[in-house]
């Protein structure tokens, strides 16, 4: 088993933890990583960046392991806790699908990309027909953003798998957006 480190995930997880309305002390802050180490159009950025540049009309999802020499110093120090099993991955044009993205994930990522570019995507699937947690999370996010529909967003029963960090952070990110929206609704009556 290896400890996989992906700069985009660290970066967006840190941004979520720092800027979250709901999470002020529950999720420990991951290590800080500079945005200079990020790919412009990774699928992780697509998930978390509410200001996705409209000129980015594609996303990348393959990763390649980098040599230890190219790892930022702050991350390299953390990798030394498990030096024989730690691996640092960056986005590449050909590499590994380290998140094991499936057909439903790609379909929903394509819809999310369409939404990020012009917000007019048509969700042509049903929640119950989706086979992966990530695709269900993207569906829930899009339904909320387009229709303010929170039917599939539950604060008791999570969609994400407890052992899938990307899913967990993305679900927490979505819950935070919904919380902010619902809080604003409550403030309007005051």
Secondary structure, DSSP 8 states (H G I E B T S, - for coil): --EEEEHHHHHHHHHHHHH-SS-SSSS-------GGGS-TTBHHHHHH-TT--TT----B-EEEEE-GGGS-HHHHHHHGGGTTTEEEEEEESSSB-TT---HHHHHHHHHHHHHHHHS-----S-GGG--SHHHHHHHHHHHHHHH---TT--SSS-SS-TT-HHHHHHHHHHHHHHHHHHHHHHHHT-
